[in-house]
Amino acid sequence: MSRLDADRIRGSIDAAIAARLAACEVFAAVESTNSYLIQKPAVRPGTFAVAVTDNQTAGRGRHGRQWRSPPGSGVALSLAYTFETRPPNLAAVTLAIGIGAVSGFERLGIAGVGLKWPNDLVAGNAKLGGILTETMNASGPSISVVAGLGVNVRLGDGFDLEGERQGALRPTDLAAIAGEPPAPDALVAGLINGVCGAILDFEADGFAPFASRWKRHDWLLGRRLSVDTGRTDVVGTGAGLAEDGALLVDTGDGRLERVVSGSVTA
């Protein structure tokens, strides 16, 4: 039985977000909240659908990696949203969602969560969670996205984040960084408030207004790093983000290299 309750979650969501919530489904167990929403018809433009569980058995991360969320260890939350028209820089919505997640944590009194470009939530030098954004078909000029957010809450001793590549950040959880984590329903509602608000802001103004906010939480800023772009390795020091969300890398030869896609090791 899930510790989560759809009615309690809805009751804790901001009124402006709740008015746009077409569905909020809670599962005692599900293979993947992202896959579940992708298989459903797209929600109408301007509205959200939410699927959440504390027992995800076959979740997916970037590049086909697995994201497990055994019972009680974390929450897996996915949100579907349909844009009236395709945003000109849709790929950057994942970055905006990261900012929204951090905002949700801060509203819950959880400080110190950082962002590792493009889709990791970090605390200290460890991985707290991750984001996976996928697109799905919608009618006419509209386009729908499904954004999945996995957050470690209480992993327990000896937990191994299965499926992550060698050299990835070790996992951490909210219990380690915040003492007693928020109640599960409050945590989910806080993340829904933050992420949905960020998606709406992104739809209205694009990514540029998020760039300065990202800088405050940029875990890669000033760190030595290597980016595997699939074509080449970019090695240097993290130098922030461009206004379109591209990662900037100081390669030490007097120029900044723009990276729009890749896996980062730091």
HULINUR-V759269 format. One line per field, one symbol per residue. phi: phi as a letter, one per 30 degrees, with the letter a starting at -180 (. if undefined). burial: + if it has 16 or more other ideal C-beta (glycine too) atoms within 10 Angstrom, else -. A space follows every 50 residues. Layout:
phi=???
burial=???
This chain:
phi=.ddcbddddedcdeeddedcddabcccdaadadddddddcddddeibcbb bbacbccbdbcdhidcbcbdeidabcbbbcbcdebdddbeeddddddedd dddddddciccidcbcecbccbbicbccaabbcbcbdbdiddbcbbccbc bdcbdididcddjdddjddddbbdddcbiddeeeddddddddeddddddd ddddbidedddddeedbddddicdabccdjcaccclbebjcddcjddcbd dicibcddbcalcccb
burial=-+-+-+--++-++---++--+--++++--+-+++++++---++-+--+++ ++++++--+++---+-+++---+++++++++++---+-++++++++++++ +++++--+-+--+++++++++++---++++++++-+-+---+++++++++ +++-+---+-+--+----+-++++-+++--++-++-++++++++++++++ +++--++--++-++--+++++---+-+------+-+++++++-+++++++ -----++-+--+-+-+
